[in-house]
Amino acid sequence: MIMGKRIHIIDDDQNIIDSLKIILESAGYIVTSQFTEKNAVANFINLAADLLIVDIMFPENPDAGFGIIKEFKFTHATKDVPILVHSAISEPGLRMGLADDSHVANASYLLSVNDFIEKPIRPIDLISKVNGLLN
């Protein structure tokens, strides 16, 4: 684990955020969070975070997570930030990795994220993925 690294969580569910905070803070990480997609990039930059953990679906906007990821990847200051998606959705055709439009005819279905973890999250899996992304 990397002590003192900052992780920013974006999720609409306070219980999920609280659970993730407990797990990550017990592993030595500094955790911040927000409940909506509003100002996601600006908040991340202001907090000087090192990793983003984001949910995909929000009640007011089922595609909010996709919008957040897109905004991160198209903003110069955050385009290389590691992103861990945590979600209860698990689509068989959902692809992750860096989308490269020159090699894929229709890259709009690709998620430019570094890793994915399905809810419910096992603490050991979360720590393993976070440690891997921050090393």
DRENZA-971551 format. One record per residue (C-alpha): residue in three letters; chain; x, y, z. Coordinates in nm, 4 decimals. Layout:
<atoms>
<atom residu="ALA" chaine="A" u="X" v="Y" w="Z"/>
...
</atoms>
This chain:
<atoms>
<atom residu="MET" chaine="A" u="0.0000" v="0.0000" w="0.0000"/>
<atom residu="ILE" chaine="A" u="0.1064" v="0.3555" w="-0.0564"/>
<atom residu="MET" chaine="A" u="0.0548" v="0.5570" w="0.2607"/>
<atom residu="GLY" chaine="A" u="-0.0961" v="0.9013" w="0.2228"/>
<atom residu="LYS" chaine="A" u="-0.2201" v="0.8611" w="-0.1336"/>
<atom residu="ARG" chaine="A" u="-0.5508" v="1.0354" w="-0.1970"/>
<atom residu="ILE" chaine="A" u="-0.8559" v="0.8597" w="-0.3350"/>
<atom residu="HIS" chaine="A" u="-1.1706" v="1.0408" w="-0.4457"/>
<atom residu="ILE" chaine="A" u="-1.4987" v="0.8454" w="-0.4551"/>
<atom residu="ILE" chaine="A" u="-1.8042" v="0.9518" w="-0.6541"/>
<atom residu="ASP" chaine="A" u="-2.1187" v="0.7579" w="-0.5662"/>
<atom residu="ASP" chaine="A" u="-2.4780" v="0.8533" w="-0.4882"/>
<atom residu="ASP" chaine="A" u="-2.5063" v="0.6032" w="-0.2011"/>
<atom residu="GLN" chaine="A" u="-2.3818" v="0.7318" w="0.1378"/>
<atom residu="ASN" chaine="A" u="-2.3612" v="0.3770" w="0.2778"/>
<atom residu="ILE" chaine="A" u="-2.1336" v="0.2666" w="-0.0060"/>
<atom residu="ILE" chaine="A" u="-1.9117" v="0.5710" w="0.0408"/>
<atom residu="ASP" chaine="A" u="-1.8910" v="0.5109" w="0.4161"/>
<atom residu="SER" chaine="A" u="-1.8001" v="0.1443" w="0.3620"/>
<atom residu="LEU" chaine="A" u="-1.5334" v="0.2240" w="0.1043"/>
<atom residu="LYS" chaine="A" u="-1.3898" v="0.4982" w="0.3276"/>
<atom residu="ILE" chaine="A" u="-1.3577" v="0.2616" w="0.6239"/>
<atom residu="ILE" chaine="A" u="-1.1792" v="0.0007" w="0.4130"/>
<atom residu="LEU" chaine="A" u="-0.9465" v="0.2432" w="0.2369"/>
<atom residu="GLU" chaine="A" u="-0.8651" v="0.4578" w="0.5405"/>
<atom residu="SER" chaine="A" u="-0.7793" v="0.1433" w="0.7393"/>
<atom residu="ALA" chaine="A" u="-0.5241" v="0.0697" w="0.4657"/>
<atom residu="GLY" chaine="A" u="-0.3666" v="0.4144" w="0.5064"/>
<atom residu="TYR" chaine="A" u="-0.5322" v="0.6051" w="0.2224"/>
<atom residu="ILE" chaine="A" u="-0.6783" v="0.9540" w="0.2483"/>
<atom residu="VAL" chaine="A" u="-1.0350" v="0.9413" w="0.1153"/>
<atom residu="THR" chaine="A" u="-1.2630" v="1.2181" w="-0.0081"/>
<atom residu="SER" chaine="A" u="-1.6038" v="1.1807" w="-0.1683"/>
<atom residu="GLN" chaine="A" u="-1.9012" v="1.3407" w="-0.3366"/>
<atom residu="PHE" chaine="A" u="-2.2583" v="1.2289" w="-0.4109"/>
<atom residu="THR" chaine="A" u="-2.3205" v="1.3776" w="-0.7558"/>
<atom residu="GLU" chaine="A" u="-2.1356" v="1.4153" w="-1.0831"/>
<atom residu="LYS" chaine="A" u="-2.1363" v="1.7939" w="-1.0509"/>
<atom residu="ASN" chaine="A" u="-1.7886" v="1.9492" w="-1.0687"/>
<atom residu="ALA" chaine="A" u="-1.6246" v="1.6051" w="-1.0572"/>
<atom residu="VAL" chaine="A" u="-1.3040" v="1.7056" w="-1.2361"/>
<atom residu="ALA" chaine="A" u="-1.2659" v="2.0385" w="-1.0560"/>
<atom residu="ASN" chaine="A" u="-1.3191" v="1.8735" w="-0.7166"/>
<atom residu="PHE" chaine="A" u="-1.0698" v="1.5978" w="-0.7984"/>
<atom residu="ILE" chaine="A" u="-0.8052" v="1.8510" w="-0.9033"/>
<atom residu="ASN" chaine="A" u="-0.8674" v="2.0764" w="-0.6002"/>
<atom residu="LEU" chaine="A" u="-0.8332" v="1.7779" w="-0.3678"/>
<atom residu="ALA" chaine="A" u="-0.5103" v="1.6679" w="-0.5384"/>
<atom residu="ALA" chaine="A" u="-0.6349" v="1.3103" w="-0.5514"/>
<atom residu="ASP" chaine="A" u="-0.4340" v="1.0239" w="-0.7033"/>
<atom residu="LEU" chaine="A" u="-0.7132" v="0.7778" w="-0.7912"/>
<atom residu="LEU" chaine="A" u="-1.0809" v="0.8044" w="-0.8820"/>
<atom residu="ILE" chaine="A" u="-1.3344" v="0.5426" w="-0.7758"/>
<atom residu="VAL" chaine="A" u="-1.6643" v="0.6020" w="-0.9526"/>
<atom residu="ASP" chaine="A" u="-2.0046" v="0.4367" w="-0.9745"/>
<atom residu="ILE" chaine="A" u="-2.1773" v="0.4222" w="-1.3122"/>
<atom residu="MET" chaine="A" u="-2.5460" v="0.4684" w="-1.2331"/>
<atom residu="PHE" chaine="A" u="-2.6973" v="0.7584" w="-1.0380"/>
<atom residu="PRO" chaine="A" u="-3.0728" v="0.7868" w="-0.9718"/>
<atom residu="GLU" chaine="A" u="-3.1088" v="1.1262" w="-1.1384"/>
<atom residu="ASN" chaine="A" u="-2.8889" v="1.0242" w="-1.4336"/>
<atom residu="PRO" chaine="A" u="-2.8310" v="0.6527" w="-1.5079"/>
<atom residu="ASP" chaine="A" u="-2.5359" v="0.7408" w="-1.7337"/>
<atom residu="ALA" chaine="A" u="-2.3634" v="0.9821" w="-1.4943"/>
<atom residu="GLY" chaine="A" u="-2.0600" v="0.7604" w="-1.4379"/>
<atom residu="PHE" chaine="A" u="-1.9944" v="0.7348" w="-1.8101"/>
<atom residu="GLY" chaine="A" u="-2.0068" v="1.1142" w="-1.8348"/>
<atom residu="ILE" chaine="A" u="-1.7638" v="1.1522" w="-1.5453"/>
<atom residu="ILE" chaine="A" u="-1.5184" v="0.9094" w="-1.7048"/>
<atom residu="LYS" chaine="A" u="-1.5433" v="1.0853" w="-2.0395"/>
<atom residu="GLU" chaine="A" u="-1.4841" v="1.4237" w="-1.8764"/>
<atom residu="PHE" chaine="A" u="-1.1776" v="1.2899" w="-1.6938"/>
<atom residu="LYS" chaine="A" u="-1.0298" v="1.1426" w="-2.0115"/>
<atom residu="PHE" chaine="A" u="-1.0882" v="1.4594" w="-2.2144"/>
<atom residu="THR" chaine="A" u="-0.9448" v="1.6974" w="-1.9521"/>
<atom residu="HIS" chaine="A" u="-0.5706" v="1.7469" w="-1.9834"/>
<atom residu="ALA" chaine="A" u="-0.5068" v="1.7586" w="-1.6069"/>
<atom residu="THR" chaine="A" u="-0.6911" v="1.4300" w="-1.5397"/>
<atom residu="LYS" chaine="A" u="-0.6517" v="1.2271" w="-1.8599"/>
<atom residu="ASP" chaine="A" u="-0.3904" v="0.9959" w="-1.7030"/>
<atom residu="VAL" chaine="A" u="-0.5600" v="0.9546" w="-1.3648"/>
<atom residu="PRO" chaine="A" u="-0.6243" v="0.5893" w="-1.2784"/>
<atom residu="ILE" chaine="A" u="-0.9976" v="0.5146" w="-1.2638"/>
<atom residu="LEU" chaine="A" u="-1.1581" v="0.2232" w="-1.0807"/>
<atom residu="VAL" chaine="A" u="-1.5244" v="0.1674" w="-1.1647"/>
<atom residu="HIS" chaine="A" u="-1.7372" v="0.0025" w="-0.8979"/>
<atom residu="SER" chaine="A" u="-2.0844" v="-0.0926" w="-0.9988"/>
<atom residu="ALA" chaine="A" u="-2.3593" v="-0.3465" w="-0.9588"/>
<atom residu="ILE" chaine="A" u="-2.3962" v="-0.3615" w="-1.3366"/>
<atom residu="SER" chaine="A" u="-2.1964" v="-0.6268" w="-1.5101"/>
<atom residu="GLU" chaine="A" u="-2.2579" v="-0.6250" w="-1.8827"/>
<atom residu="PRO" chaine="A" u="-2.1087" v="-0.9171" w="-2.0777"/>
<atom residu="GLY" chaine="A" u="-2.0150" v="-0.6813" w="-2.3626"/>
<atom residu="LEU" chaine="A" u="-1.8821" v="-0.4003" w="-2.1422"/>
<atom residu="ARG" chaine="A" u="-1.5236" v="-0.3408" w="-2.2485"/>
<atom residu="MET" chaine="A" u="-1.2583" v="-0.1615" w="-2.0509"/>
<atom residu="GLY" chaine="A" u="-0.9226" v="-0.0200" w="-2.1461"/>
<atom residu="LEU" chaine="A" u="-0.8058" v="0.2763" w="-2.3407"/>
<atom residu="ALA" chaine="A" u="-1.0275" v="0.3525" w="-2.6356"/>
<atom residu="ASP" chaine="A" u="-0.8295" v="0.4272" w="-2.9490"/>
<atom residu="ASP" chaine="A" u="-1.0599" v="0.5481" w="-3.2246"/>
<atom residu="SER" chaine="A" u="-0.8013" v="0.4773" w="-3.4927"/>
<atom residu="HIS" chaine="A" u="-0.8139" v="0.1022" w="-3.4262"/>
<atom residu="VAL" chaine="A" u="-1.1797" v="0.0545" w="-3.3413"/>
<atom residu="ALA" chaine="A" u="-1.4540" v="0.1385" w="-3.5866"/>
<atom residu="ASN" chaine="A" u="-1.6997" v="0.2306" w="-3.3129"/>
<atom residu="ALA" chaine="A" u="-1.5106" v="0.3045" w="-2.9915"/>
<atom residu="SER" chaine="A" u="-1.8065" v="0.4718" w="-2.8199"/>
<atom residu="TYR" chaine="A" u="-1.8842" v="0.1544" w="-2.6261"/>
<atom residu="LEU" chaine="A" u="-1.5379" v="0.1365" w="-2.4703"/>
<atom residu="LEU" chaine="A" u="-1.4789" v="0.2578" w="-2.1163"/>
<atom residu="SER" chaine="A" u="-1.1440" v="0.4269" w="-2.0681"/>
<atom residu="VAL" chaine="A" u="-1.0883" v="0.2955" w="-1.7178"/>
<atom residu="ASN" chaine="A" u="-0.8087" v="0.1056" w="-1.5509"/>
<atom residu="ASP" chaine="A" u="-1.0102" v="-0.1531" w="-1.3606"/>
<atom residu="PHE" chaine="A" u="-1.3582" v="-0.2632" w="-1.2587"/>
<atom residu="ILE" chaine="A" u="-1.4918" v="-0.4103" w="-0.9363"/>
<atom residu="GLU" chaine="A" u="-1.8442" v="-0.5415" w="-0.9013"/>
<atom residu="LYS" chaine="A" u="-2.0679" v="-0.4666" w="-0.6025"/>
<atom residu="PRO" chaine="A" u="-2.0887" v="-0.6061" w="-0.3452"/>
<atom residu="ILE" chaine="A" u="-1.7203" v="-0.5378" w="-0.2941"/>
<atom residu="ARG" chaine="A" u="-1.4972" v="-0.7620" w="-0.0884"/>
<atom residu="PRO" chaine="A" u="-1.2510" v="-0.5487" w="0.1112"/>
<atom residu="ILE" chaine="A" u="-0.9509" v="-0.7611" w="0.0139"/>
<atom residu="ASP" chaine="A" u="-1.0360" v="-0.7234" w="-0.3557"/>
<atom residu="LEU" chaine="A" u="-1.0778" v="-0.3472" w="-0.3238"/>
<atom residu="ILE" chaine="A" u="-0.7423" v="-0.3022" w="-0.1487"/>
<atom residu="SER" chaine="A" u="-0.5709" v="-0.5281" w="-0.4014"/>
<atom residu="LYS" chaine="A" u="-0.7066" v="-0.3317" w="-0.6979"/>
<atom residu="VAL" chaine="A" u="-0.6316" v="0.0078" w="-0.5418"/>
<atom residu="ASN" chaine="A" u="-0.2768" v="-0.0956" w="-0.4477"/>
<atom residu="GLY" chaine="A" u="-0.2211" v="-0.2206" w="-0.8017"/>
<atom residu="LEU" chaine="A" u="-0.3466" v="0.1012" w="-0.9578"/>
<atom residu="LEU" chaine="A" u="-0.1360" v="0.3224" w="-0.7311"/>
<atom residu="ASN" chaine="A" u="0.1890" v="0.1265" w="-0.7682"/>
</atoms>
